[in-house]
Amino acid sequence: MRKFNVNVNGKSYYVEVEEASSTASAQPAAVTAPAPVAAAPAPAVATPAPAVAMPAPAAKPAGGVAVVSPMPGQVLRFIVSEGASVKKGEKIIVIEAMKMENEIVASADGVVSFAVKKGDNIDTGVTLAYIG
């Protein structure tokens, strides 16, 4: 029997290990070549599924200024209603990003039309609204 002190993660353990008897011969066992295996038929190629059509982006009003998302997140609520007149710098949408609420402001004076819905997940640069 062999005895060891082993340290694991700063904790010391006393270990006794029994030596294995070596009654087996030191000669390697005879190795036989495996029987050849018949080649498997090539798997059938699945036909690709048709591409899913992406929803059409909201139409931009003539002469409208786009308000884009500065960060990815989720549309939490609208501060003003669709068709409301807004001034540049007025808060129009609240998005949630990284568990924080971020208020998005109008980038121009005009009438607002939203390009997203409450609960939509958005990426950076996505148009949130148009002001025309």
DRENTORKOL-3810 file (N, C-alpha, C; in nm, 4 decimals):
REM DRENTORKOL-3810
@n.u->0.0857; n.v->-0.1164; n.w->0.0000; ca.u->0.0000; ca.v->0.0000; ca.w->0.0000; c.u->0.0903; c.v->0.1226; c.w->0.0000
@n.u->0.0591; n.v->0.2180; n.w->-0.0902; ca.u->0.1362; ca.v->0.3427; ca.w->-0.0960; c.u->0.0514; c.v->0.4530; c.w->-0.0362
@n.u->0.1161; n.v->0.5470; n.w->0.0329; ca.u->0.0463; ca.v->0.6545; ca.w->0.1025; c.u->0.0911; c.v->0.7882; c.w->0.0455
@n.u->-0.0078; n.v->0.8784; n.w->0.0244; ca.u->0.0204; ca.v->1.0092; ca.w->-0.0341; c.u->-0.0569; c.v->1.1175; c.w->0.0400
@n.u->0.0006; n.v->1.2377; n.w->0.0426; ca.u->-0.0713; ca.v->1.3577; ca.w->0.0831; c.u->-0.0979; c.v->1.4357; c.w->-0.0447
@n.u->-0.2249; n.v->1.4623; n.w->-0.0732; ca.u->-0.2630; ca.v->1.5293; ca.w->-0.1974; c.u->-0.3317; c.v->1.6607; c.w->-0.1616
@n.u->-0.2910; n.v->1.7700; n.w->-0.2278; ca.u->-0.3546; ca.v->1.9004; ca.w->-0.2085; c.u->-0.4447; c.v->1.9303; c.w->-0.3274
@n.u->-0.5729; n.v->1.9562; n.w->-0.2995; ca.u->-0.6702; ca.v->1.9899; ca.w->-0.4037; c.u->-0.7418; c.v->2.1168; c.w->-0.3603
@n.u->-0.7286; n.v->2.2223; n.w->-0.4424; ca.u->-0.7922; ca.v->2.3510; ca.w->-0.4133; c.u->-0.7595; c.v->2.4004; c.w->-0.2724
@n.u->-0.6341; n.v->2.3841; n.w->-0.2329; ca.u->-0.5901; ca.v->2.4347; ca.w->-0.1039; c.u->-0.6263; c.v->2.3462; c.w->0.0142
@n.u->-0.6907; n.v->2.2328; n.w->-0.0088; ca.u->-0.7280; ca.v->2.1424; ca.w->0.0996; c.u->-0.6430; c.v->2.0164; c.w->0.0878
@n.u->-0.5860; n.v->1.9712; n.w->0.2008; ca.u->-0.4958; ca.v->1.8565; ca.w->0.2017; c.u->-0.5743; c.v->1.7289; c.w->0.2314
@n.u->-0.5460; n.v->1.6224; n.w->0.1549; ca.u->-0.6102; ca.v->1.4927; ca.w->0.1734; c.u->-0.5022; c.v->1.3865; c.w->0.1905
@n.u->-0.5246; n.v->1.2922; n.w->0.2814; ca.u->-0.4360; ca.v->1.1785; ca.w->0.3011; c.u->-0.4969; c.v->1.0628; c.w->0.2239
@n.u->-0.4193; n.v->1.0026; n.w->0.1319; ca.u->-0.4717; ca.v->0.8997; ca.w->0.0428; c.u->-0.3837; c.v->0.7760; c.w->0.0518
@n.u->-0.4467; n.v->0.6581; n.w->0.0621; ca.u->-0.3754; ca.v->0.5307; ca.w->0.0561; c.u->-0.4174; c.v->0.4621; c.w->-0.0724
@n.u->-0.3185; n.v->0.4194; n.w->-0.1509; ca.u->-0.3457; ca.v->0.3570; ca.w->-0.2800; c.u->-0.2859; c.v->0.2175; c.w->-0.2786
@n.u->-0.3676; n.v->0.1217; n.w->-0.3139; ca.u->-0.3210; ca.v->-0.0167; ca.w->-0.3181; c.u->-0.2540; c.v->-0.0412; c.w->-0.4518
@n.u->-0.1389; n.v->-0.1064; n.w->-0.4473; ca.u->-0.0671; ca.v->-0.1364; ca.w->-0.5707; c.u->-0.1325; c.v->-0.2551; c.w->-0.6386
@n.u->-0.1432; n.v->-0.2479; n.w->-0.7702; ca.u->-0.2022; ca.v->-0.3574; ca.w->-0.8466; c.u->-0.0970; c.v->-0.4644; c.w->-0.8677
@n.u->-0.1408; n.v->-0.5879; n.w->-0.8651; ca.u->-0.0453; ca.v->-0.6963; ca.w->-0.8898; c.u->-0.0231; c.v->-0.7073; c.w->-1.0389
@n.u->0.0976; n.v->-0.7373; n.w->-1.0760; ca.u->0.1295; ca.v->-0.7460; ca.w->-1.2186; c.u->0.1565; c.v->-0.8901; c.w->-1.2549
@n.u->0.0510; n.v->-0.9712; n.w->-1.2566; ca.u->0.0650; ca.v->-1.1120; ca.w->-1.2911; c.u->0.0558; c.v->-1.1335; c.w->-1.4409
@n.u->0.0089; n.v->-1.0369; n.w->-1.5153; ca.u->-0.0029; ca.v->-1.0507; ca.w->-1.6606; c.u->0.1352; c.v->-1.0421; c.w->-1.7219
@n.u->0.1523; n.v->-1.1074; n.w->-1.8352; ca.u->0.2817; ca.v->-1.1051; ca.w->-1.9027; c.u->0.3033; c.v->-0.9695; c.w->-1.9678
@n.u->0.4273; n.v->-0.9378; n.w->-1.9883; ca.u->0.4610; ca.v->-0.8109; ca.w->-2.0501; c.u->0.4519; c.v->-0.8174; c.w->-2.2009
@n.u->0.4102; n.v->-0.9303; n.w->-2.2557; ca.u->0.3978; ca.v->-0.9461; ca.w->-2.4003; c.u->0.2694; c.v->-0.8786; c.w->-2.4486
@n.u->0.2744; n.v->-0.8035; n.w->-2.5598; ca.u->0.1516; ca.v->-0.7435; ca.w->-2.6116; c.u->0.0589; c.v->-0.8518; c.w->-2.6651
@n.u->-0.0682; n.v->-0.8278; n.w->-2.6551; ca.u->-0.1678; ca.v->-0.9209; ca.w->-2.7067; c.u->-0.1614; c.v->-0.9206; c.w->-2.8580
@n.u->-0.1997; n.v->-1.0328; n.w->-2.9166; ca.u->-0.1990; ca.v->-1.0426; ca.w->-3.0622; c.u->-0.3041; c.v->-0.9483; c.w->-3.1197
@n.u->-0.2660; n.v->-0.8755; n.w->-3.2235; ca.u->-0.3563; ca.v->-0.7804; ca.w->-3.2859; c.u->-0.4007; c.v->-0.8376; c.w->-3.4188
@n.u->-0.5313; n.v->-0.8402; n.w->-3.4411; ca.u->-0.5834; ca.v->-0.8860; ca.w->-3.5692; c.u->-0.6464; c.v->-0.7684; c.w->-3.6407
@n.u->-0.6330; n.v->-0.7677; n.w->-3.7704; ca.u->-0.6909; ca.v->-0.6594; ca.w->-3.8498; c.u->-0.8418; c.v->-0.6746; c.w->-3.8506
@n.u->-0.9143; n.v->-0.5656; n.w->-3.8370; ca.u->-1.0599; ca.v->-0.5749; ca.w->-3.8405; c.u->-1.1074; c.v->-0.6130; c.w->-3.9800
@n.u->-1.2200; n.v->-0.6825; n.w->-3.9831; ca.u->-1.2782; ca.v->-0.7219; ca.w->-4.1109; c.u->-1.3245; c.v->-0.5971; c.w->-4.1847
@n.u->-1.3099; n.v->-0.5951; n.w->-4.3183; ca.u->-1.3539; ca.v->-0.4765; ca.w->-4.3927; c.u->-1.5053; c.v->-0.4587; c.w->-4.3787
@n.u->-1.5447; n.v->-0.3330; n.w->-4.3698; ca.u->-1.6855; ca.v->-0.2980; ca.w->-4.3549; c.u->-1.7356; c.v->-0.2451; c.w->-4.4880
@n.u->-1.8546; n.v->-0.2905; n.w->-4.5268; ca.u->-1.9127; ca.v->-0.2418; ca.w->-4.6519; c.u->-1.9433; c.v->-0.0932; c.w->-4.6368
@n.u->-1.9163; n.v->-0.0170; n.w->-4.7417; ca.u->-1.9403; ca.v->0.1274; ca.w->-4.7384; c.u->-2.0898; c.v->0.1534; c.w->-4.7273
@n.u->-2.1250; n.v->0.2424; n.w->-4.6379; ca.u->-2.2655; ca.v->0.2783; ca.w->-4.6202; c.u->-2.3093; c.v->0.3661; c.w->-4.7370
@n.u->-2.4350; n.v->0.3519; n.w->-4.7796; ca.u->-2.4818; ca.v->0.4386; ca.w->-4.8888; c.u->-2.4839; c.v->0.5842; c.w->-4.8428
@n.u->-2.4621; n.v->0.6732; n.w->-4.9369; ca.u->-2.4614; ca.v->0.8166; ca.w->-4.9056; c.u->-2.5997; c.v->0.8577; c.w->-4.8566
@n.u->-2.6052; n.v->0.9391; n.w->-4.7511; ca.u->-2.7365; ca.v->0.9824; ca.w->-4.7017; c.u->-2.8061; c.v->1.0704; c.w->-4.8052
@n.u->-2.9374; n.v->1.0599; n.w->-4.8063; ca.u->-3.0147; ca.v->1.1414; ca.w->-4.8993; c.u->-3.0078; c.v->1.2871; c.w->-4.8556
@n.u->-2.9924; n.v->1.3749; n.w->-4.9511; ca.u->-2.9853; ca.v->1.5173; ca.w->-4.9211; c.u->-3.1271; c.v->1.5704; c.w->-4.9090
@n.u->-3.1547; n.v->1.6312; n.w->-4.7944; ca.u->-3.2878; ca.v->1.6871; ca.w->-4.7727; c.u->-3.3041; c.v->1.8133; c.w->-4.8572
@n.u->-3.4225; n.v->1.8296; n.w->-4.9112; ca.u->-3.4464; ca.v->1.9505; ca.w->-4.9895; c.u->-3.4605; c.v->2.0674; c.w->-4.8937
@n.u->-3.3977; n.v->2.1797; n.w->-4.9231; ca.u->-3.4052; ca.v->2.2936; ca.w->-4.8316; c.u->-3.5473; c.v->2.3486; c.w->-4.8240
@n.u->-3.5814; n.v->2.3953; n.w->-4.7053; ca.u->-3.7132; ca.v->2.4553; ca.w->-4.6852; c.u->-3.7184; c.v->2.5887; c.w->-4.7586
@n.u->-3.8343; n.v->2.6258; n.w->-4.8083; ca.u->-3.8431; ca.v->2.7551; ca.w->-4.8765; c.u->-3.8135; c.v->2.8687; c.w->-4.7790
@n.u->-3.7547; n.v->2.9723; n.w->-4.8303; ca.u->-3.7184; ca.v->3.0877; ca.w->-4.7470; c.u->-3.8443; c.v->3.1534; c.w->-4.6914
@n.u->-3.8355; n.v->3.1951; n.w->-4.5664; ca.u->-3.9476; ca.v->3.2624; ca.w->-4.5021; c.u->-3.9453; c.v->3.4083; c.w->-4.5450
@n.u->-4.0576; n.v->3.4561; n.w->-4.5907; ca.u->-4.0648; ca.v->3.5949; ca.w->-4.6361; c.u->-4.0581; c.v->3.6884; c.w->-4.5165
@n.u->-3.9737; n.v->3.7874; n.w->-4.5240; ca.u->-3.9618; ca.v->3.8873; ca.w->-4.4181; c.u->-4.0733; c.v->3.9891; c.w->-4.4368
@n.u->-4.1283; n.v->4.0406; n.w->-4.3263; ca.u->-4.2327; ca.v->4.1415; ca.w->-4.3415; c.u->-4.1762; c.v->4.2664; c.w->-4.4076
@n.u->-4.2590; n.v->4.3289; n.w->-4.4872; ca.u->-4.2151; ca.v->4.4497; ca.w->-4.5573; c.u->-4.1931; c.v->4.5619; c.w->-4.4570
@n.u->-4.0872; n.v->4.6407; n.w->-4.4731; ca.u->-4.0656; ca.v->4.7515; ca.w->-4.3807; c.u->-4.1765; c.v->4.8553; c.w->-4.3956
@n.u->-4.1991; n.v->4.9275; n.w->-4.2890; ca.u->-4.3031; ca.v->5.0300; ca.w->-4.2919; c.u->-4.2686; c.v->5.1338; c.w->-4.3981
@n.u->-4.3695; n.v->5.1782; n.w->-4.4684; ca.u->-4.3469; ca.v->5.2766; ca.w->-4.5738; c.u->-4.3072; c.v->5.4098; c.w->-4.5121
@n.u->-4.2070; n.v->5.4718; n.w->-4.5690; ca.u->-4.1599; ca.v->5.6011; ca.w->-4.5189; c.u->-4.2504; c.v->5.7108; c.w->-4.5744
@n.u->-4.3038; n.v->5.7943; n.w->-4.4860; ca.u->-4.3854; ca.v->5.9043; ca.w->-4.5355; c.u->-4.3003; c.v->5.9994; c.w->-4.6198
@n.u->-4.3624; n.v->6.0610; n.w->-4.7154; ca.u->-4.2897; ca.v->6.1541; ca.w->-4.8027; c.u->-4.2288; c.v->6.2655; c.w->-4.7195
@n.u->-4.0997; n.v->6.2864; n.w->-4.7328; ca.u->-4.0313; ca.v->6.3946; ca.w->-4.6630; c.u->-4.0116; c.v->6.3691; c.w->-4.5151
@n.u->-4.0344; n.v->6.2457; n.w->-4.4677; ca.u->-4.0212; ca.v->6.2145; ca.w->-4.3257; c.u->-3.8767; c.v->6.1935; c.w->-4.2843
@n.u->-3.8488; n.v->6.2236; n.w->-4.1582; ca.u->-3.7169; ca.v->6.2024; ca.w->-4.0995; c.u->-3.7259; c.v->6.0766; c.w->-4.0143
@n.u->-3.6338; n.v->5.9825; n.w->-4.0347; ca.u->-3.6357; ca.v->5.8579; ca.w->-3.9594; c.u->-3.5758; c.v->5.8772; c.w->-3.8205
@n.u->-3.6389; n.v->5.8155; n.w->-3.7212; ca.u->-3.5847; ca.v->5.8097; ca.w->-3.5853; c.u->-3.5375; c.v->5.6659; c.w->-3.5678
@n.u->-3.4068; n.v->5.6468; n.w->-3.5495; ca.u->-3.3508; ca.v->5.5120; ca.w->-3.5420; c.u->-3.3082; c.v->5.4779; c.w->-3.3999
@n.u->-3.3045; n.v->5.3481; n.w->-3.3733; ca.u->-3.2662; ca.v->5.2998; ca.w->-3.2409; c.u->-3.1149; c.v->5.3097; c.w->-3.2231
@n.u->-3.0693; n.v->5.3694; n.w->-3.1126; ca.u->-2.9257; ca.v->5.3795; ca.w->-3.0884; c.u->-2.8663; c.v->5.2513; c.w->-3.0308
@n.u->-2.9529; n.v->5.1547; n.w->-2.9938; ca.u->-2.9061; ca.v->5.0315; ca.w->-2.9308; c.u->-3.0089; c.v->4.9215; c.w->-2.9503
@n.u->-2.9689; n.v->4.7947; n.w->-2.9356; ca.u->-3.0673; ca.v->4.6870; ca.w->-2.9426; c.u->-3.1501; c.v->4.6837; c.w->-2.8146
@n.u->-3.2717; n.v->4.6356; n.w->-2.8248; ca.u->-3.3578; ca.v->4.6276; ca.w->-2.7069; c.u->-3.4980; c.v->4.5862; c.w->-2.7451
@n.u->-3.5942; n.v->4.6265; n.w->-2.6623; ca.u->-3.7348; ca.v->4.5939; ca.w->-2.6855; c.u->-3.8184; c.v->4.7194; c.w->-2.6649
@n.u->-3.9162; n.v->4.7394; n.w->-2.7551; ca.u->-4.0046; ca.v->4.8558; ca.w->-2.7436; c.u->-4.0929; c.v->4.8336; c.w->-2.6212
@n.u->-4.0803; n.v->4.9230; n.w->-2.5230; ca.u->-4.1539; ca.v->4.9097; ca.w->-2.3974; c.u->-4.2873; c.v->4.9837; c.w->-2.4035
@n.u->-4.2838; n.v->5.1100; n.w->-2.4478; ca.u->-4.4091; ca.v->5.1872; ca.w->-2.4575; c.u->-4.3874; c.v->5.3103; c.w->-2.5454
@n.u->-4.5003; n.v->5.3682; n.w->-2.5881; ca.u->-4.4988; ca.v->5.4908; ca.w->-2.6665; c.u->-4.5400; c.v->5.6052; c.w->-2.5749
@n.u->-4.4656; n.v->5.7140; n.w->-2.5767; ca.u->-4.4969; ca.v->5.8297; ca.w->-2.4924; c.u->-4.6014; c.v->5.9172; c.w->-2.5603
@n.u->-4.5937; n.v->5.9291; n.w->-2.6929; ca.u->-4.6934; ca.v->6.0052; ca.w->-2.7692; c.u->-4.7704; c.v->5.9067; c.w->-2.8562
@n.u->-4.8874; n.v->5.9464; n.w->-2.9020; ca.u->-4.9672; ca.v->5.8575; ca.w->-2.9856; c.u->-4.9356; c.v->5.8794; c.w->-3.1334
@n.u->-4.9703; n.v->5.7802; n.w->-3.2132; ca.u->-4.9522; ca.v->5.7867; ca.w->-3.3585; c.u->-5.0246; c.v->5.9094; c.w->-3.4120
@n.u->-4.9584; n.v->5.9874; n.w->-3.4972; ca.u->-5.0189; ca.v->6.1056; ca.w->-3.5573; c.u->-5.0067; c.v->6.2317; c.w->-3.4739
@n.u->-4.9424; n.v->6.2225; n.w->-3.3578; ca.u->-4.9267; ca.v->6.3409; ca.w->-3.2717; c.u->-4.8204; c.v->6.4342; c.w->-3.3279
@n.u->-4.8381; n.v->6.5640; n.w->-3.3056; ca.u->-4.7364; ca.v->6.6624; ca.w->-3.3445; c.u->-4.6308; c.v->6.6658; c.w->-3.2349
@n.u->-4.5037; n.v->6.6583; n.w->-3.2761; ca.u->-4.3941; ca.v->6.6583; ca.w->-3.1789; c.u->-4.2919; c.v->6.7644; c.w->-3.2159
@n.u->-4.2171; n.v->6.8065; n.w->-3.1181; ca.u->-4.1081; ca.v->6.9025; ca.w->-3.1377; c.u->-3.9759; c.v->6.8271; c.w->-3.1281
@n.u->-3.8731; n.v->6.8790; n.w->-3.1919; ca.u->-3.7405; ca.v->6.8185; ca.w->-3.1864; c.u->-3.6970; c.v->6.8086; c.w->-3.0400
@n.u->-3.6491; n.v->6.6901; n.w->-2.9988; ca.u->-3.6046; ca.v->6.6682; ca.w->-2.8620; c.u->-3.7122; c.v->6.6161; c.w->-2.7685
@n.u->-3.8386; n.v->6.6112; n.w->-2.8150; ca.u->-3.9479; ca.v->6.5609; ca.w->-2.7320; c.u->-3.9400; c.v->6.4082; c.w->-2.7246
@n.u->-3.9649; n.v->6.3524; n.w->-2.6067; ca.u->-3.9610; ca.v->6.2073; ca.w->-2.5867; c.u->-4.0794; c.v->6.1438; c.w->-2.6581
@n.u->-4.0514; n.v->6.0358; n.w->-2.7364; ca.u->-4.1598; ca.v->5.9722; ca.w->-2.8113; c.u->-4.1744; c.v->5.8225; c.w->-2.7823
@n.u->-4.0641; n.v->5.7531; n.w->-2.7546; ca.u->-4.0674; ca.v->5.6076; ca.w->-2.7341; c.u->-3.9753; c.v->5.5722; c.w->-2.6177
@n.u->-4.0116; n.v->5.4657; n.w->-2.5446; ca.u->-3.9233; ca.v->5.4105; ca.w->-2.4416; c.u->-3.8864; c.v->5.2692; c.w->-2.4849
@n.u->-3.7550; n.v->5.2424; n.w->-2.4921; ca.u->-3.7092; ca.v->5.1066; ca.w->-2.5209; c.u->-3.6345; c.v->5.0549; c.w->-2.3983
@n.u->-3.6413; n.v->4.9244; n.w->-2.3794; ca.u->-3.5689; ca.v->4.8613; ca.w->-2.2695; c.u->-3.4474; c.v->4.7920; c.w->-2.3282
@n.u->-3.3306; n.v->4.8269; n.w->-2.2753; ca.u->-3.2055; ca.v->4.7655; ca.w->-2.3192; c.u->-3.1204; c.v->4.7405; c.w->-2.1955
@n.u->-3.0710; n.v->4.6204; n.w->-2.1818; ca.u->-2.9869; ca.v->4.5826; ca.w->-2.0682; c.u->-3.0549; c.v->4.6163; c.w->-1.9358
@n.u->-3.1845; n.v->4.5872; n.w->-1.9276; ca.u->-3.2665; ca.v->4.6078; ca.w->-1.8074; c.u->-3.2760; c.v->4.7542; c.w->-1.7651
@n.u->-3.2550; n.v->4.8451; n.w->-1.8604; ca.u->-3.2698; ca.v->4.9881; ca.w->-1.8332; c.u->-3.3674; c.v->5.0463; c.w->-1.9340
@n.u->-3.4474; n.v->5.1417; n.w->-1.8903; ca.u->-3.5394; ca.v->5.2097; ca.w->-1.9809; c.u->-3.4679; c.v->5.3281; c.w->-2.0437
@n.u->-3.4742; n.v->5.3375; n.w->-2.1761; ca.u->-3.4095; ca.v->5.4455; ca.w->-2.2500; c.u->-3.5148; c.v->5.5211; c.w->-2.3297
@n.u->-3.5204; n.v->5.6518; n.w->-2.3103; ca.u->-3.6181; ca.v->5.7348; ca.w->-2.3805; c.u->-3.5584; c.v->5.7818; c.w->-2.5119
@n.u->-3.6326; n.v->5.7607; n.w->-2.6184; ca.u->-3.5904; ca.v->5.8023; ca.w->-2.7519; c.u->-3.6650; c.v->5.9308; c.w->-2.7842
@n.u->-3.5915; n.v->6.0295; n.w->-2.8356; ca.u->-3.6504; ca.v->6.1608; ca.w->-2.8621; c.u->-3.6672; c.v->6.1847; c.w->-3.0117
@n.u->-3.7578; n.v->6.2753; n.w->-3.0437; ca.u->-3.7824; ca.v->6.3135; ca.w->-3.1829; c.u->-3.6602; c.v->6.3863; c.w->-3.2374
@n.u->-3.6236; n.v->6.3532; n.w->-3.3608; ca.u->-3.5064; ca.v->6.4160; ca.w->-3.4219; c.u->-3.5435; c.v->6.5384; c.w->-3.5053
@n.u->-3.6734; n.v->6.5704; n.w->-3.5124; ca.u->-3.7195; ca.v->6.6872; ca.w->-3.5887; c.u->-3.8600; c.v->6.7243; c.w->-3.5417
@n.u->-3.9074; n.v->6.8395; n.w->-3.5848; ca.u->-4.0457; ca.v->6.8805; ca.w->-3.5591; c.u->-4.1344; c.v->6.8152; c.w->-3.6645
@n.u->-4.2570; n.v->6.7759; n.w->-3.6263; ca.u->-4.3498; ca.v->6.7213; ca.w->-3.7242; c.u->-4.4496; c.v->6.6264; c.w->-3.6616
@n.u->-4.5143; n.v->6.5479; n.w->-3.7479; ca.u->-4.6148; ca.v->6.4504; ca.w->-3.7061; c.u->-4.5481; c.v->6.3132; c.w->-3.7055
@n.u->-4.5664; n.v->6.2392; n.w->-3.5961; ca.u->-4.4978; ca.v->6.1109; ca.w->-3.5799; c.u->-4.5823; c.v->5.9949; c.w->-3.6320
@n.u->-4.5153; n.v->5.9000; n.w->-3.6990; ca.u->-4.5781; ca.v->5.7732; ca.w->-3.7371; c.u->-4.4785; c.v->5.6635; c.w->-3.6994
@n.u->-4.5268; n.v->5.5641; n.w->-3.6255; ca.u->-4.4387; ca.v->5.4605; ca.w->-3.5726; c.u->-4.4184; c.v->5.3465; c.w->-3.6718
@n.u->-4.2961; n.v->5.2942; n.w->-3.6761; ca.u->-4.2619; ca.v->5.1828; ca.w->-3.7643; c.u->-4.2485; c.v->5.0524; c.w->-3.6861
@n.u->-4.2678; n.v->5.0563; n.w->-3.5540; ca.u->-4.2578; ca.v->4.9379; ca.w->-3.4690; c.u->-4.3818; c.v->4.9300; c.w->-3.3801
@n.u->-4.3977; n.v->4.8135; n.w->-3.3158; ca.u->-4.5097; ca.v->4.7935; ca.w->-3.2239; c.u->-4.4553; c.v->4.7698; c.w->-3.0837
@n.u->-4.5390; n.v->4.7881; n.w->-2.9842; ca.u->-4.5011; ca.v->4.7612; ca.w->-2.8459; c.u->-4.4624; c.v->4.6135; c.w->-2.8351
@n.u->-4.3483; n.v->4.5866; n.w->-2.7707; ca.u->-4.3013; ca.v->4.4493; ca.w->-2.7531; c.u->-4.2062; c.v->4.4011; c.w->-2.8604
@n.u->-4.1899; n.v->4.4778; n.w->-2.9703; ca.u->-4.0974; ca.v->4.4375; ca.w->-3.0768; c.u->-3.9538; c.v->4.4362; c.w->-3.0254
@n.u->-3.8779; n.v->4.3331; n.w->-3.0645; ca.u->-3.7345; ca.v->4.3304; ca.w->-3.0377; c.u->-3.6663; c.v->4.4028; c.w->-3.1526
@n.u->-3.5755; n.v->4.4932; n.w->-3.1198; ca.u->-3.5128; ca.v->4.5763; ca.w->-3.2225; c.u->-3.3615; c.v->4.5689; c.w->-3.2109
@n.u->-3.2944; n.v->4.5952; n.w->-3.3214; ca.u->-3.1488; ca.v->4.6013; ca.w->-3.3267; c.u->-3.1053; c.v->4.7462; c.w->-3.3395
@n.u->-2.9774; n.v->4.7697; n.w->-3.3237; ca.u->-2.9218; ca.v->4.9031; ca.w->-3.3437; c.u->-2.9462; c.v->4.9459; c.w->-3.4877
@n.u->-2.9907; n.v->5.0696; n.w->-3.5075; ca.u->-3.0110; ca.v->5.1228; ca.w->-3.6420; c.u->-3.1474; c.v->5.0964; c.w->-3.7018
@n.u->-3.2338; n.v->5.0238; n.w->-3.6314; ca.u->-3.3685; ca.v->4.9967; ca.w->-3.6822; c.u->-3.4510; c.v->5.1246; c.w->-3.6719
@n.u->-3.5288; n.v->5.1529; n.w->-3.7768; ca.u->-3.6149; ca.v->5.2716; ca.w->-3.7751; c.u->-3.7312; c.v->5.2474; c.w->-3.6802
@n.u->-3.7442; n.v->5.3353; n.w->-3.5819; ca.u->-3.8519; ca.v->5.3256; ca.w->-3.4836; c.u->-3.9739; c.v->5.4060; c.w->-3.5261
@n.u->-3.9491; n.v->5.5222; n.w->-3.5864; ca.u->-4.0586; ca.v->5.6117; ca.w->-3.6241; c.u->-4.0120; c.v->5.7042; c.w->-3.7351
@n.u->-4.1090; n.v->5.7652; n.w->-3.7997; ca.u->-4.0819; ca.v->5.8694; ca.w->-3.8988; c.u->-4.1510; c.v->5.9959; c.w->-3.8508
@n.u->-4.0850; n.v->6.1075; n.w->-3.8716; ca.u->-4.1444; ca.v->6.2362; ca.w->-3.8365; c.u->-4.1512; c.v->6.3182; c.w->-3.9640
@n.u->-4.2728; n.v->6.3528; n.w->-4.0036; ca.u->-4.2890; ca.v->6.4244; ca.w->-4.1289; c.u->-4.3805; c.v->6.5429; c.w->-4.1161
END
